[in-house]
């Protein structure tokens, strides 16, 4: 059960509405998802998180699809159902095919398995890797 319910656009304070408007303008949509609506309970966190996400996910040295795939990989590894759903949709919108998503899941599974083995065996890092 959620600890806070989403704050809808019609109920948003002017401070929250300004962030919601920026989200919609930046994403070219008329909709704000529940993540942002729940963060609206604490406007400073809403604003800070949106500004950070907007900066980090903007095109840069990594293209937007690569960033979504990385975000999806971390979300799968951390087990965040909401983020998996959100970033799968975003990755598809940026061009990810079913084959790409399937291969990504294989890489995520393999990385998690080998990470667990390295951690469990406490394997020393090879000097060449330093």
C-alpha positions in Angstrom: 0.0 0.0 0.0 1.4 3.4 -0.9 2.3 5.8 1.8 1.3 8.8 -0.3 -1.2 9.2 -3.0 -0.5 11.1 -6.2 -1.3 14.8 -6.3 -3.2 15.4 -9.5 -2.6 18.4 -11.7 -5.8 20.2 -10.6 -4.8 19.9 -7.0 -1.2 21.0 -7.4 0.2 24.1 -5.7 1.7 26.7 -8.0 5.2 25.5 -7.1 4.3 21.9 -8.0 2.4 22.9 -11.1 5.5 24.8 -12.4 7.5 21.5 -12.2 4.6 19.5 -13.7 4.4 22.0 -16.5 8.2 21.7 -17.2 7.9 17.9 -17.1 5.1 18.0 -19.7 6.9 20.6 -21.9 10.3 18.7 -21.8 8.7 15.4 -22.5 6.2 16.8 -25.0 3.2 15.2 -23.3 0.0 16.3 -21.6 0.5 13.8 -18.8 2.6 13.5 -15.6 3.2 10.1 -14.2 2.6 8.9 -10.7 6.3 9.1 -9.6 6.3 12.8 -10.0 2.8 13.2 -8.6 3.8 11.4 -5.4 7.1 13.4 -5.1 4.8 16.5 -5.2 4.1 15.9 -1.5 7.5 17.4 -0.9 8.0 20.2 -3.5 11.8 20.6 -2.9 12.4 16.9 -3.6 10.2 17.0 -6.6 12.0 20.0 -8.1 15.5 18.7 -7.2 14.8 15.2 -8.6 13.3 16.5 -11.8 16.2 18.9 -12.4 18.7 16.1 -11.9 16.8 13.6 -14.1 16.4 16.2 -16.8 20.1 17.0 -16.8 21.3 13.4 -16.5 19.0 11.9 -19.1 19.5 14.8 -21.7 21.5 13.9 -24.8 25.2 13.9 -24.1 28.2 11.7 -24.7 25.7 8.8 -24.4 22.7 8.8 -26.6 19.2 8.8 -25.1 18.5 5.1 -25.9 21.7 4.0 -24.2 20.8 6.0 -21.1 17.4 4.4 -21.0 18.9 0.9 -21.4 21.3 1.7 -18.5 18.5 3.0 -16.4 16.5 -0.1 -17.2 19.4 -2.4 -16.3 19.8 -0.7 -12.9 16.0 -0.9 -12.3 16.0 -4.6 -13.0 18.9 -5.2 -10.8 17.4 -3.2 -8.0 14.0 -4.8 -8.5 12.0 -1.5 -9.0 8.8 -2.6 -10.7 7.7 1.0 -11.4 11.0 2.0 -12.9 11.2 -1.2 -15.0 7.8 -0.5 -16.5 8.5 3.2 -17.1 12.0 2.8 -18.6 10.9 -0.1 -20.8 8.3 2.1 -22.3 10.8 4.9 -22.6 13.4 2.6 -24.2 10.9 1.4 -26.8 9.9 4.9 -27.6 13.6 5.7 -28.2 14.0 2.7 -30.6 14.6 -0.3 -28.5 13.4 -3.5 -30.3 12.2 -6.6 -28.6 15.5 -8.3 -29.6 17.5 -5.5 -28.0 15.4 -5.7 -24.8 15.9 -9.5 -24.7 19.6 -9.2 -25.1 19.7 -6.5 -22.4 17.9 -8.8 -20.0 20.5 -11.6 -20.8 23.3 -9.2 -20.1 21.6 -8.0 -16.8 21.2 -11.6 -15.7 24.7 -12.6 -16.6 26.2 -9.5 -14.9 24.2 -10.1 -11.7 25.2 -13.8 -11.7 28.9 -13.1 -12.2 28.9 -10.2 -9.7 27.4 -12.5 -7.1 30.0 -15.1 -7.8 32.9 -12.6 -7.5 31.4 -11.2 -4.3 30.8 -14.6 -2.8 34.3 -15.9 -3.6 35.8 -12.5 -2.8 37.9 -12.6 -6.0 40.9 -10.2 -5.9 41.0 -7.7 -8.7 43.7 -8.5 -11.2 46.6 -6.1 -11.2 46.1 -5.5 -14.9 42.7 -4.1 -14.2 44.0 -1.4 -11.9 
